[in-house]
Amino acid sequence: MKLFHGKVTSDVPQMPAMPSICTPLGTVEFSISVSNQSYLPTGHARLTSGGWLYKYYYDLWDCELAICRMDVELACDQAVDECWGAVFRIQPKSGHQIDECSFTASWKEGYNWTSCGSDTGEGLEAIEYKNQTDQLHIGTQDGTLLMMRRNQGDRIPKSHGAGIDVEALGYLLSSGKGAASYSFIRVLDMLNLTILR
């Protein structure tokens, strides 16, 4: 591995060909677009600690997507049945720059949620999907936290967000088909998409 540290195993049974997470509301697929061009993984591996690693190794940049279960603690009157994280890391190769990139989580046909809407709160920018029995959230840290991380040098380059009003524009965009897309200008080192059920 280049961008994530850890161990992989050559045992890859039942690993989805496309990066995805199966949920009670349907399957969420993950994709990356650089300069308005979509890219497919060039390889994949199963993580020994559980989950999957998808590799996108191209001429001008390398990207990795780790998908794994996460532990989450909420206030005592709330409960989460399951939580998954999808973390993208992208890095341009020496002498190159990524000017525009977007990470997308989209629902595969056959999903069974009946409504969706914004569920953004302190420190979180998210979209909620639900039906009569389940609710699921896809989100990432909000602009304020991402800018704090950038300013502290916490895996986000200083160029991230330069020249845009992140408070007014936000980072997480949604479409009528339920896709959640995280777009930015200049390169971002890491994105968390967390799904709560």
N, C-alpha and C positions, 0 to 999 in steps of 0.2 A: 504494500500500500504506500501511496505517496503522501496523501493529505490527511488521512486518519491513521492513528497509531492503534495497533491491536493485531490480533491473529485471525487468519482466515483458514478455512478448512476446504479441502478439495471435494468434500462430500456436499453436493448441491441438489439433493432430491427435493421435489415439490417447490422449487424456487420459481416464482413467477418470471416469465420471460420479460415482461414490461414491469418496471418498478410500480408496485401497487400494495394496497392494504385492503383486505376484505373486512367489511364492517356489517353490522346488522341492517344498515340502510343501503348497502350496495358496496361496490368496489371503487376505491379512489385510486386513480393512476397519476403518477408523477412524471413531469417532463421538463426539459430545459430548452430554452431558445436563446441563441446568442446572435445579435445583430439581425433579428427577425428571421433567423433560420433555425429550424428544429433539429435536434440531434438525438440519436439513439445511443444506448450504452454500447461500448466496445467490448465489455467483459463484465463478469459478475462472480461473486463468491459468497459463500455462507459464512457468517461470523461465528466463531467458536462460542461466544457468549450468547448467541441467539440473534436472529435477524439476518439482514442481507446487506451486501455492499455492491453497488453498481458503479462501474468505472466508465468514464467518458474521457478517453485519452485521444486528443486530436493535435494537429500540427501546432496551433497557436496557443492552446490552453489545455489544462487538465482539470477535470471535475470528478468528484466522487459524491455519491449519495448513499448514506447509511440509513437503514430503516430498522428500527428495533423498538421493543416494548420499553416503556418508561415508568418509573415510580412517580406518583404524584400525590401530594397531600393537600387537601382542601379544608375549609372550615368544618368544624365537627358536625354540623347539620347537613353537610353535602357528601355525596358519595360518587365515585367514578368506578364503573365496572371494568374499564380497560382504557389504557392510554398508550398510544404509539407516537413515536417521533420520527420524522423524516428530516434529515439534516443534509443540506447541500454544501459543499465547499468547492470553490472554483478558484483557480490560480492561473494567471497568464504566464506563458513561458518567457524567458529572458528576452527583453527588447520589444515585447508586445504589450498592448493594452486592450482591455475589453471595454468598449464604450457603452454598450447596452446589453442587458441580460434580463431574462425573466424565468422564474421557476413557477410551475403550474401544477396544481392538484385539481383533477377534473373527474367527474363521476362517469363511470362506464355505463353504457345503456343498460336499463333494467333496474336502476336504483329505485328505492321505494320511499324516499322522503316526500312529504307533501307540502312543506313550506320551508323557506329559508329567509334569513335576514341578518343584519349586522348585530354582533354581540360584542362590541368593543368596550373595554373597561380600562381601569388603571393598569398601565404596563402591558396591555394586550390589545392587539388589533385582530379581530376574529369574525368569522361568519358562522352562524348556527343553522343546522339542518335538522328537521324533526318530522316525525309522524306521531301517531297517537300513543306509541309505547316507548320510543327512543328519541334521544336528541344527541347530536354530534356537533363538535366544534372544530373548525380548521382555523388556525391562526398563527401569529408570530408576535414577537415583541413589538411594541408600538414605536413610533418615530422618536419619542423622547429617550427611551431606553437604548435604542440603536445608536442615536447620536452620542449618548453618554459612553457607550462602549467604544464608538469610534474615537472619541476624545481621549479615552483611557488606553487606546491601542489594544483593545481586546478583540482581536481577530477580525477587525473591520478597518480597512485602509482609510487614511485621512481624506482621500478624495471622495469617499462615499457621501452622497447627498449634497455635494458642492453645487451651489447655484439653484437649488430648488427649495420650495417651502414645504417641508415634510409635514408640518402641522396641518396645512391647508389641503394638501393633496393626498396624504396617507400613502401607505405602501401596498396594502392588500386590496385588490380589485376583484369584483365578482361579476359573473355573467348570468344571463337568464337561464342558462343550462346548469347553473350551480358550480361552475368552475371558479376556483380561487386562484388568483395569479398574483405573484409577488414580483413587481418590476422595479428596476432601478437603472439609473444612469451611473456609469463608472462601476468598477468591480466591487462586489461585496464578497467577503470571505466565507460567511456562513449564514444559513437560514434555517430556522426551526419551524416545521409545520407540525403541530401537535393535534392529534385527534382524540377527543374525549367522548366517551359514551356514557 
